[in-house]
C-alpha cells in the first residue's frame, strides 16, 4: 500500500473517532489473491445465519439467568505475572488459519492445565491440517476440533510446517495432545467467563482489506472490501477498551508483533461466529529421545554434507564454530528443530558437531537465532 493510501486510511480512521493505527506491514503489500490465501476459514452464508440466530437466542435467554460476575480485563500474555501463550507463527501463503488458531489454543491450554507457564510446546499445524482432511484451500472449525479430539495433534518436530507453505501429504505422528471435548460458546458473558477462568479460545472473523494494514490499537473496519473469513485465537478481553485481544498467524511483521485487538461486535466476531472452548488433560512426558529425532539428525547431517549454507548455520548456531550467517526461513527451521532435539537429547550434541566437521575457530553459541 502506497504512503498516500496509508495516509488516507489513517485520516479515515481519525474521522470516525477510532483508535487504531495503520501502516505498511508484511501483508499490506500483497495482491488481493495473495491476501485471500492468508485466510482460509470455510463457512457459507447459511451457516453464518444459523450461528447468528443461535447467538441471538442464547443472549436473550441469558437475560433471564443470574448475572455472571466478570473481570473487567483478562490477558493470558500476562496473567498472574506469567505468559501462558506461545510464540507467533506464520502460516505463509496457505489457507491454514484454522489449524494455526486451533493449535495456538491447544498449546496455551496445555500450559494452563499443566500449571506450567514455561512449558512451551510446539505442536504441528501440518499434522492437524494435512492429516485431518484440511488443505491450503481452507478448513472448518468442526473438522479441526474433531480431529484434535479423536486423533490428537503431534509435535512440530514430527511433521514440520512446510516452507514454502504448500499442500503436503499426511505424515502420521504420535499425538502429544488430544482434546477430551470441545463446545461452542455463544454469548459474550459466557465467552468472557471462560476466558477468565479456563484460558484462550478459538474464534472466527470476517476480514476486510484495511485489516492488512493494522499495526496497533483497537481495530474497527473503516474501508475496503470483504476478503474472506479467518480463524484466530482469542487470548483475552478489555472492557475499558471494549475489545477482544487476539493472536494471529501472519508472523511478527504484521500487527502489534503478530497480535491485535478488535472492537466488540466488529467483523462478525460476536454476532455471526461462536468462540470454541476446549478441554484436555495435562499430557504425560514423552520419551525424551524418540527414534524420529535420531532420524531427523541423521537426515540433517546428510543434507549438511552437500549444502554449505546448512552446514555453516549448524556449525555456528548449534556448535559455536565458524562464522555467523543470515538464515533463510528454511534453514532457520532446520536450526530450530535441531536445537529442540539436542535440548531433549543432549548426549547427541557432541557426536553431531563432530560429524558436521566444523571449522576449528570458536564462537559462543548465540542465544537467539
HELIX and SHEET records of a PDB file:
HELIX    1   1 UNK A    3  UNK A   15  1                                  13    
HELIX    2   2 UNK A   32  UNK A   36  1                                   5    
HELIX    3   3 UNK A   45  UNK A   62  1                                  18    
HELIX    4   4 UNK A   97  UNK A  113  1                                  17    
HELIX    5   5 UNK A  125  UNK A  132  1                                   8    
HELIX    6   6 UNK A  141  UNK A  150  1                                  10    
HELIX    7   7 UNK A  188  UNK A  197  1                                  10    
HELIX    8   8 UNK A  209  UNK A  213  5                                   5    
HELIX    9   9 UNK A  266  UNK A  268  5                                   3    
HELIX   10  10 UNK A  291  UNK A  306  1                                  16    
HELIX   11  11 UNK A  308  UNK A  317  1                                  10    
HELIX   12  12 UNK A  329  UNK A  344  1                                  16    
HELIX   13  13 UNK A  346  UNK A  348  5                                   3    
HELIX   14  14 UNK A  349  UNK A  356  1                                   8    
SHEET    1   A 6 UNK A  20  UNK A  22  0                                        
SHEET    2   A 6 UNK A 214  UNK A 219 -1                                        
SHEET    3   A 6 UNK A 259  UNK A 263  1                                        
SHEET    4   A 6 UNK A 243  UNK A 247 -1                                        
SHEET    5   A 6 UNK A 226  UNK A 238 -1                                        
SHEET    6   A 6 UNK A  73  UNK A  75 -1                                        
SHEET    1   B 6 UNK A  20  UNK A  22  0                                        
SHEET    2   B 6 UNK A 214  UNK A 219 -1                                        
SHEET    3   B 6 UNK A 259  UNK A 263  1                                        
SHEET    4   B 6 UNK A 243  UNK A 247 -1                                        
SHEET    5   B 6 UNK A 226  UNK A 238 -1                                        
SHEET    6   B 6 UNK A 201  UNK A 208 -1                                        
SHEET    1   C 2 UNK A 179  UNK A 185  0                                        
SHEET    2   C 2 UNK A 275  UNK A 280 -1                                        
END                                                                             
